[in-house]
């Protein structure tokens, strides 16, 4: 304490000598070599609105986040100046009045009562990172302070303080301190919060709120009482400020979109800040959704979610895993980039290409029955066959045989070319695509899949997805499929059956499950947004019983609910769209026949009663068939009503009027009859 008082006395003596030799001092100050002003600051990753997503420590492990005067609440600046250096804007770096007062108080009280250092002198000390408790140390501090005042503006000196002041532990600068102790940037602060941030640098370790909350509160209240008159705080406002709770623990710095943040850092390691297209609030909600979605499915399951605006190409949320940590779920792996089998999610593109080439129409009839394509005999997921049905229904039911029939007639290379036009780079096993690519026999990532569906939603035109908010204009590419075909696909997928208990109109979506239940997918879009969800195990091991419709689809709809309350409607059909039923289609489009050899026997079922075109009295009849192979699926008016081993079944609840009966046997062979009840 005596040494400090002696240093203050010496400083005053030096100041007196300086006044007598002003010209020499000016030359002396001009020759001062000041320490480097630039300092390494934390790399920050920001969202589309400039909100912090993630920050990184500097090389020595400190949190030091770059901040300017415009980034800080003006009331904090006013409190800082009023408490630390009320003549800051008037003196030339050293306040002789304040220093003289400090010396007198020290002699009178036998201890240092108040400091004489200005904010400029404190900046000089922070730049030098050296002690000023000795005569020479104080002289050096004064010299550097004068030099700073000669070479920098007051705002620049104040900015140096805001970036360098210590706030306890490995926290430096007011921006890092505000996040660490208050959990928010320093742009809007209460008077109590501003006072706390002013008080901490005076004794950063002994006033740390997480270790010494009482000391922190006492220091904060002292700042409030000292500065209240200068800030115009009323007694009521001052009383309210002193009762505000002190934070008692240090907050974690934001770590949202960690995988994408790392990706941005790797792409440009020297950039101090990275602005992404991510929406911070949506990202946070979807990260929480990802964690909640894994709770009932085991500790080895993982999830990835991506949301994009298909009108601009901006990625609004990217959840690479549920938890960025080394655990059994391999949370450090970004599963939006992992190459996986897409299951049935490519079927819409196959049909869209067929529509575009005039091979089929949504109302075209197509056979779902056993077929062999040169030794490749695909089967439906449930092992059953539905006979002849519309292409629209085949896609909505995600049947395998019809889509393979389409791809066989088209050629697998057309699907691969379509993927590449969409901006996807598929990985084809063996380098040559076969018919199995329609069912997921190709490798793509979740981001690839969202890229594809963004193009389908964008009228069939490829749009480049981007995460870097560099204000580039939207990048559109070639047509993947025509706008009519794209609308037809959207119209079909709007009516895809929803998972049990899930609501959500206006969303066109498709699910997929890869071979062996290794990947569960759901991807969908409305008039503005496209969402993709993947669930599975990062190591690629099977997940027995995992289906895209059961696991991923509910998450998809939950994600849409978090985007906005109401979905954006899908655009109306283009003028050239042919909106007719099967019978009104041109003859070549009415029925699609596969190239493959039908391997089912020809002895299919025949409806004995009611015969086609019959008029029957009453509303309850018994349907009878002959031939065919059990079991038989009975459908009335297109809806399944029973599966039987017998060749007759009581048809009830039909009502008066026209009805239809369809029977499908075990080999997928179909019989139909239309009749009228009266």
DASULPE-V575403 format. One record per residue. N is the residue number from 1. RES is the residue in one small letter. PHI is phi as a letter, one per 20 degrees, with the letter a starting at -180 (* if undefined). D_CENTER is the distance of its C-alpha to the mean C-alpha in Angstrom with 1 decimal. Layout:
[[N;RES;PHI;D_CENTER] [N;RES;PHI;D_CENTER]]
//
This chain:
[[1;x;*;55.4] [2;x;f;58.7] [3;x;f;57.1] [4;x;f;54.5] [5;x;f;57.3] [6;x;f;59.4] [7;x;f;56.5] [8;x;f;56.3] [9;x;f;60.0] [10;x;f;59.9] [11;x;f;57.2] [12;x;f;59.4] [13;x;f;62.3] [14;x;f;60.3] [15;x;f;59.3] [16;x;f;62.9] [17;x;f;63.9] [18;x;f;61.2] [19;x;f;62.5] [20;x;e;65.9] [21;x;c;64.6] [22;x;g;61.9] [23;x;f;62.2] [24;x;f;62.1] [25;x;f;59.0] [26;x;g;57.2] [27;x;f;58.0] [28;x;f;57.0] [29;x;f;53.6] [30;x;f;53.1] [31;x;e;53.6] [32;x;f;51.0] [33;x;e;48.3] [34;x;e;45.2] [35;x;f;42.4] [36;x;g;39.3] [37;x;e;37.2] [38;x;f;33.9] [39;x;b;31.9] [40;x;f;28.8] [41;x;c;25.8] [42;x;f;22.4] [43;x;f;19.8] [44;x;d;17.0] [45;x;d;13.4] [46;x;d;12.7] [47;x;e;10.2] [48;x;f;11.7] [49;x;d;14.1] [50;x;n;15.3] [51;x;f;14.0] [52;x;f;13.8] [53;x;e;10.7] [54;x;b;13.0] [55;x;c;16.7] [56;x;c;19.2] [57;x;f;22.8] [58;x;f;25.6] [59;x;g;28.0] [60;x;e;30.2] [61;x;n;27.5] [62;x;e;27.5] [63;x;e;24.9] [64;x;c;26.1] [65;x;d;23.7] [66;x;g;25.1] [67;x;b;26.2] [68;x;d;28.5] [69;x;g;30.7] [70;x;f;28.6] [71;x;e;25.6] [72;x;d;27.9] [73;x;g;29.5] [74;x;g;33.0] [75;x;f;34.4] [76;x;f;33.4] [77;x;f;35.3] [78;x;f;38.2] [79;x;f;38.4] [80;x;f;38.2] [81;x;f;41.0] [82;x;f;43.1] [83;x;e;43.0] [84;x;e;43.1] [85;x;a;45.0] [86;x;f;46.2] [87;x;d;48.2] [88;x;g;45.3] [89;x;e;45.6] [90;x;d;49.4] [91;x;e;50.3] [92;x;d;50.2] [93;x;p;48.4] [94;x;c;50.9] [95;x;e;52.0] [96;x;f;55.7] [97;x;f;56.1] [98;x;f;53.3] [99;x;f;54.5] [100;x;f;58.1] [101;x;f;57.1] [102;x;f;55.2] [103;x;f;58.3] [104;x;g;60.7] [105;x;f;58.5] [106;x;f;58.3] [107;x;f;62.1] [108;x;f;62.7] [109;x;e;60.4] [110;x;m;60.9] [111;x;b;57.2] [112;x;f;54.3] [113;x;e;53.3] [114;x;c;51.1] [115;x;e;49.7] [116;x;d;50.8] [117;x;f;47.8] [118;x;e;46.1] [119;x;f;42.4] [120;x;f;43.5] [121;x;f;45.4] [122;x;f;42.4] [123;x;f;40.4] [124;x;g;43.3] [125;x;f;43.2] [126;x;f;39.5] [127;x;f;39.8] [128;x;e;42.8] [129;x;l;41.5] [130;x;c;45.1] [131;x;f;47.5] [132;x;c;49.4] [133;x;e;51.7] [134;x;d;54.6] [135;x;g;56.8] [136;x;f;55.5] [137;x;f;51.9] [138;x;f;52.4] [139;x;f;54.2] [140;x;f;51.5] [141;x;f;48.8] [142;x;f;51.0] [143;x;f;51.5] [144;x;f;47.8] [145;x;f;47.1] [146;x;f;49.7] [147;x;f;48.3] [148;x;f;44.8] [149;x;f;46.3] [150;x;f;48.2] [151;x;d;45.3] [152;x;c;42.3] [153;x;e;41.7] [154;x;f;41.3] [155;x;f;37.6] [156;x;f;37.1] [157;x;f;38.8] [158;x;f;36.9] [159;x;f;33.6] [160;x;f;34.8] [161;x;f;35.4] [162;x;f;32.0] [163;x;e;30.5] [164;x;d;33.1] [165;x;g;34.2] [166;x;e;33.8] [167;x;c;32.2] [168;x;o;32.9] [169;x;m;31.8] [170;x;d;29.6] [171;x;d;28.4] [172;x;c;29.7] [173;x;n;29.2] [174;x;f;28.4] [175;x;f;24.7] [176;x;f;24.1] [177;x;f;26.6] [178;x;f;25.0] [179;x;f;21.7] [180;x;f;23.7] [181;x;d;26.2] [182;x;d;24.7] [183;x;m;21.0] [184;x;b;20.4] [185;x;f;21.4] [186;x;e;25.1] [187;x;f;24.9] [188;x;c;26.1] [189;x;c;28.4] [190;x;f;31.1] [191;x;g;34.6] [192;x;f;34.4] [193;x;f;31.2] [194;x;f;32.6] [195;x;f;35.9] [196;x;f;34.2] [197;x;f;32.5] [198;x;f;35.9] [199;x;f;37.7] [200;x;f;35.7] [201;x;f;36.7] [202;x;f;40.4] [203;x;b;40.2] [204;x;f;36.6] [205;x;e;37.5] [206;x;e;40.0] [207;x;d;37.9] [208;x;g;34.6] [209;x;f;33.3] [210;x;f;32.1] [211;x;d;35.6] [212;x;c;38.0] [213;x;f;36.6] [214;x;f;40.2] [215;x;f;40.8] [216;x;f;37.6] [217;x;f;38.5] [218;x;f;42.0] [219;x;f;41.0] [220;x;f;38.5] [221;x;f;41.3] [222;x;f;43.7] [223;x;f;41.5] [224;x;f;41.1] [225;x;f;44.9] [226;x;f;45.8] [227;x;d;43.5] [228;x;g;43.8] [229;x;f;46.8] [230;x;f;45.3] [231;x;e;42.0] [232;x;m;43.9] [233;x;f;42.5] [234;x;f;44.7] [235;x;g;46.0] [236;x;f;43.7] [237;x;f;40.6] [238;x;f;41.8] [239;x;f;42.5] [240;x;f;39.1] [241;x;f;37.5] [242;x;f;39.6] [243;x;e;38.6] [244;x;f;34.8] [245;x;f;33.4] [246;x;e;32.9] [247;x;f;29.8] [248;x;d;31.1] [249;x;b;28.3] [250;x;f;26.1] [251;x;e;22.4] [252;x;f;19.7] [253;x;f;17.9] [254;x;g;14.2] [255;x;b;12.2] [256;x;e;8.5] [257;x;l;6.3] [258;x;f;9.9] [259;x;f;10.1] [260;x;f;8.7] [261;x;f;10.9] [262;x;f;13.7] [263;x;f;13.4] [264;x;f;13.9] [265;x;f;16.7] [266;x;f;18.4] [267;x;f;18.4] [268;x;b;20.3] [269;x;f;21.7] [270;x;e;24.0] [271;x;f;21.7] [272;x;f;21.7] [273;x;c;18.5] [274;x;c;15.5] [275;x;d;13.9] [276;x;d;10.4] [277;x;e;9.3] [278;x;f;6.1] [279;x;e;7.1] [280;x;g;7.9] [281;x;f;9.2] [282;x;f;6.7] [283;x;g;4.1] [284;x;f;7.6] [285;x;f;8.8] [286;x;f;6.7] [287;x;f;7.6] [288;x;f;11.0] [289;x;f;11.1] [290;x;f;10.7] [291;x;f;13.5] [292;x;f;15.6] [293;x;f;15.5] [294;x;e;17.0] [295;x;g;19.8] [296;x;e;22.3] [297;x;d;21.9] [298;x;o;23.1] [299;x;e;22.3] [300;x;d;21.9] [301;x;f;19.2] [302;x;c;15.6] [303;x;b;12.5] [304;x;c;9.5] [305;x;c;7.0] [306;x;c;5.7] [307;x;c;6.2] [308;x;c;8.6] [309;x;e;11.5] [310;x;f;14.5] [311;x;e;16.9] [312;x;d;15.6] [313;x;n;13.6] [314;x;f;10.7] [315;x;e;7.2] [316;x;e;5.5] [317;x;b;1.7] [318;x;b;3.0] [319;x;d;5.1] [320;x;f;8.4] [321;x;a;10.6] [322;x;e;11.7] [323;x;o;13.2] [324;x;e;13.5] [325;x;b;17.3] [326;x;e;20.3] [327;x;b;21.2] [328;x;f;22.4] [329;x;e;18.9] [330;x;l;18.5] [331;x;f;15.3] [332;x;f;15.6] [333;x;e;15.3] [334;x;e;12.1] [335;x;f;12.5] [336;x;f;10.4] [337;x;d;13.4] [338;x;f;16.1] [339;x;e;18.9] [340;x;c;19.8] [341;x;e;22.1] [342;x;e;20.5] [343;x;m;23.3] [344;x;e;24.1] [345;x;f;21.0] [346;x;e;23.1] [347;x;g;25.9] [348;x;g;24.9] [349;x;f;25.2] [350;x;g;28.6] [351;x;f;29.8] [352;x;f;28.5] [353;x;f;30.4] [354;x;f;33.4] [355;x;f;33.3] [356;x;f;33.1] [357;x;e;36.1] [358;x;m;38.2] [359;x;e;38.4] [360;x;b;37.1] [361;x;b;36.1] [362;x;g;34.1] [363;x;e;37.5] [364;x;f;39.1] [365;x;e;40.6] [366;x;b;39.7] [367;x;e;41.2] [368;x;d;39.4] [369;x;b;42.1] [370;x;g;42.8] [371;x;b;42.9] [372;x;d;43.6] [373;x;d;42.2] [374;x;l;44.6] [375;x;n;44.0] [376;x;d;40.3] [377;x;d;40.4] [378;x;f;36.9] [379;x;c;36.6] [380;x;f;34.3] [381;x;g;32.1] [382;x;e;34.6] [383;x;m;37.7] [384;x;d;39.0] [385;x;c;40.0] [386;x;d;39.9] [387;x;m;42.5] [388;x;e;42.2] [389;x;b;39.3] [390;x;f;37.4] [391;x;g;34.6] [392;x;g;32.3] [393;x;f;33.1] [394;x;f;32.7] [395;x;f;29.1] [396;x;f;28.2] [397;x;e;30.0] [398;x;l;28.4] [399;x;f;31.8] [400;x;e;32.3] [401;x;f;35.8] [402;x;g;35.5] [403;x;f;32.5] [404;x;f;34.3] [405;x;f;37.4] [406;x;f;35.6] [407;x;f;34.1] [408;x;f;37.6] [409;x;f;39.2] [410;x;e;36.6] [411;x;o;36.2] [412;x;g;33.1] [413;x;f;33.0] [414;x;f;32.0] [415;x;f;28.8] [416;x;f;28.0] [417;x;f;28.8] [418;x;f;26.6] [419;x;f;23.6] [420;x;f;24.5] [421;x;f;24.9] [422;x;f;21.3] [423;x;n;20.2] [424;x;e;19.9] [425;x;d;22.1] [426;x;f;23.2] [427;x;d;25.0] [428;x;e;28.2] [429;x;g;30.3] [430;x;m;33.6] [431;x;n;32.7] [432;x;c;34.2] [433;x;f;32.5] [434;x;d;34.3] [435;x;f;34.0] [436;x;f;31.7] [437;x;f;28.8] [438;x;f;28.7] [439;x;d;27.9] [440;x;o;25.3] [441;x;e;27.7] [442;x;b;25.5] [443;x;d;22.5] [444;x;b;19.1] [445;x;d;15.5] [446;x;f;12.6] [447;x;f;11.5] [448;x;g;15.2] [449;x;f;15.2] [450;x;f;12.5] [451;x;g;14.5] [452;x;f;17.7] [453;x;f;16.8] [454;x;f;15.6] [455;x;f;19.1] [456;x;f;20.8] [457;x;f;19.2] [458;x;e;20.3] [459;x;m;24.0] [460;x;n;24.1] [461;x;d;23.4] [462;x;g;21.1] [463;x;c;18.4] [464;x;f;16.8] [465;x;f;13.0] [466;x;b;12.3] [467;x;d;9.9] [468;x;e;12.9] [469;x;e;13.9] [470;x;d;17.6] [471;x;m;18.9] [472;x;f;20.1] [473;x;f;21.2] [474;x;g;19.4] [475;x;d;20.5] [476;x;d;22.0] [477;x;c;23.8] [478;x;f;26.5] [479;x;f;26.9] [480;x;f;25.6] [481;x;c;27.8] [482;x;f;29.6] [483;x;f;28.4] [484;x;f;30.8] [485;x;f;29.6] [486;x;f;25.9] [487;x;f;26.8] [488;x;f;28.9] [489;x;f;26.1] [490;x;f;23.9] [491;x;f;27.0] [492;x;f;27.6] [493;x;f;24.0] [494;x;f;24.1] [495;x;d;26.9] [496;x;f;25.5] [497;x;g;26.5] [498;x;f;23.9] [499;x;f;23.6] [500;x;g;26.2] [501;x;n;25.4] [502;x;d;22.4] [503;x;d;22.6] [504;x;q;20.8] [505;x;e;22.8] [506;x;n;21.9] [507;x;d;19.2] [508;x;e;20.3] [509;x;b;19.1] [510;x;b;20.3] [511;x;d;20.2] [512;x;b;21.4] [513;x;c;23.0] [514;x;f;24.1] [515;x;g;27.7] [516;x;m;28.5] [517;x;l;25.6] [518;x;e;23.4] [519;x;c;20.2] [520;x;d;19.1] [521;x;c;16.9] [522;x;b;16.0] [523;x;b;14.8] [524;x;b;15.6] [525;x;b;15.6] [526;x;d;17.4] [527;x;f;18.9] [528;x;c;15.8] [529;x;d;12.5] [530;x;c;12.0] [531;x;c;10.1] [532;x;c;10.7] [533;x;c;11.4] [534;x;c;13.5] [535;x;c;15.7] [536;x;r;18.6] [537;x;d;20.1] [538;x;g;19.0] [539;x;e;22.8] [540;x;n;23.2] [541;x;f;25.9] [542;x;f;26.5] [543;x;c;25.3] [544;x;g;28.3] [545;x;n;27.7] [546;x;e;24.0] [547;x;c;23.4] [548;x;g;20.4] [549;x;f;21.8] [550;x;e;22.3] [551;x;e;19.2] [552;x;e;16.2] [553;x;f;17.4] [554;x;g;17.4] [555;x;f;13.8] [556;x;g;13.1] [557;x;f;15.2] [558;x;f;13.9] [559;x;f;10.3] [560;x;f;12.4] [561;x;f;14.3] [562;x;e;11.5] [563;x;f;10.7] [564;x;a;14.4] [565;x;f;17.7] [566;x;c;19.2] [567;x;f;18.0] [568;x;e;19.2] [569;x;f;22.3] [570;x;f;22.6] [571;x;g;25.3] [572;x;f;28.9] [573;x;f;30.7] [574;x;f;32.0] [575;x;g;35.8] [576;x;e;36.7] [577;x;f;35.2] [578;x;e;37.9] [579;x;d;37.6] [580;x;c;40.5] [581;x;e;41.3] [582;x;g;42.4] [583;x;f;46.1] [584;x;e;45.5] [585;x;f;43.7] [586;x;g;45.7] [587;x;g;47.6] [588;x;f;45.7] [589;x;e;42.4] [590;x;f;43.7] [591;x;b;43.5] [592;x;d;41.7] [593;x;d;43.7] [594;x;f;42.3] [595;x;f;44.2] [596;x;f;44.2] [597;x;f;47.2] [598;x;f;47.1] [599;x;d;48.0] [600;x;e;48.6] [601;x;f;52.3] [602;x;e;53.8] [603;x;e;55.3] [604;x;f;52.5] [605;x;f;53.0] [606;x;c;55.1] [607;x;e;55.1] [608;x;e;58.7] [609;x;b;58.1] [610;x;f;57.2] [611;x;f;58.0] [612;x;f;56.0] [613;x;n;57.2] [614;x;f;59.1] [615;x;d;59.8] [616;x;c;60.0] [617;x;e;61.4] [618;x;o;59.4] [619;x;d;55.8] [620;x;c;55.8] [621;x;c;56.7] [622;x;d;56.4] [623;x;e;54.7] [624;x;c;56.5] [625;x;c;55.7] [626;x;c;57.5] [627;x;m;56.6] [628;x;n;53.0] [629;x;c;51.5] [630;x;f;50.2] [631;x;f;47.8] [632;x;d;47.6] [633;x;e;44.6] [634;x;d;46.0] [635;x;c;44.0] [636;x;d;45.4] [637;x;l;44.1] [638;x;n;41.2] [639;x;d;40.0] [640;x;f;40.8] [641;x;c;43.3] [642;x;a;44.7] [643;x;c;45.1] [644;x;c;48.7] [645;x;e;51.1] [646;x;e;53.9] [647;x;d;54.8] [648;x;b;55.1] [649;x;b;52.9] [650;x;f;53.6] [651;x;e;51.5] [652;x;c;51.1] [653;x;m;49.4] [654;x;e;49.6] [655;x;n;51.4] [656;x;f;53.8] [657;x;p;53.0] [658;x;e;51.5] [659;x;b;49.5] [660;x;c;48.5] [661;x;c;48.7] [662;x;c;46.8] [663;x;c;47.6] [664;x;d;45.7] [665;x;e;47.3] [666;x;f;46.0] [667;x;e;46.2] [668;x;n;44.1] [669;x;e;47.3] [670;x;c;47.3] [671;x;c;50.0] [672;x;c;49.7] [673;x;b;52.1] [674;x;d;51.9] [675;x;b;54.4] [676;x;c;55.4] [677;x;d;56.2] [678;x;b;58.7]]
//
